[in-house]
Structure formats: structure tokens, C-alpha cells
């Protein structure tokens, strides 16, 4: 039987002590992330709104419960 792989952190670079960025690079990355988030929210607004409304109707469910049901 195959041994399960150890969990991998989704963003290991955030926790690396060796990753240094210049001030300018951090500003440029943050600007990009803001633009990406805005574009994503604009494109998927209706779906995000429906999901948020569904979440509000079932506040007793955890995020893990909702993720599990989304894949079904």
C-alpha cells in the first residue's frame, strides 16, 4: 500500500526565511494582487454573491463542510 504524502503548505514561499524582496517589488506585487482580485470579483460577482448568500442561510456549516459539498 502506498504511503500518503506529507501535507504541503499551499504557499511555502511565504514562510521561507530566505525569501527577501525589495520594497519596490513588494509594492508591485501588492498592486498586481489588488488588480487581480478586483478583476476576479468583477468577473465572478454573481457566483460570489450566490455563494455568500448560501453561506448566510446556513451559518452553522463550517468552511470545510461547504468545500466538501462543492466537490460532490
N, C-alpha and C positions, 0 to 999 in steps of 0.2 A: 504494500500500500504506500502511495506517495505521501511524503511528509508535507504538511501545509507550510507555505512560505510565511516568513515573519511579516507582520504588518509593515507597510511602507508609508511613511508620512507623506501626505499629498504635496507638501511644499517644503522639502528638506532644505532648500537653499535659504529659506527664511531663518533657519536655526543654525546655520553654519557660521562658526566664529571666523572663518577665513574669507567670507564674502564682504568686501568693502566696496562701497560705491561713492563716487564724488557727490558733492552737493548738487551739482548741475544734473548729474544722471538721476538722482532721486527725484528731482523736480520734473524732469522729462518723463520718467516712468509714471509718476503720480498723475501728471496731466494726461498721459495715454490711458491710464486706468479709468480716470474720470470720463474721458471721451468714450471709451469702450462701454462703460456702464451705462452712460446716457443713451448711446446708440442701441444697446441691448434692451433697455427699458422701453425706448420708443418703439422698437420693432415688435417686442413681445408684450406690450402693455396689456392687451386683452387677456392673454393667458395668465399673466402675473396677477391681474386683478381677480380673475376667476379663482385662482389658487388661494389668494388671500381671503376671499370671501368664504371659500370652503373651509379654510383653516379657522376662521372666526366662528363658523357654525359648529365646529367640533373642537372646542378648545381643550378638551380632555385628552386628545390624542397627542402623543409626542411626535417630534420631527421624525424619529426613527420609524414610528408606526406609519406615518404618511409616506415616507420613502419606500417602505416595503410594499405598500399598496399600489404605488405608482408603477412598479415593475410587473404587476400582475396582469 
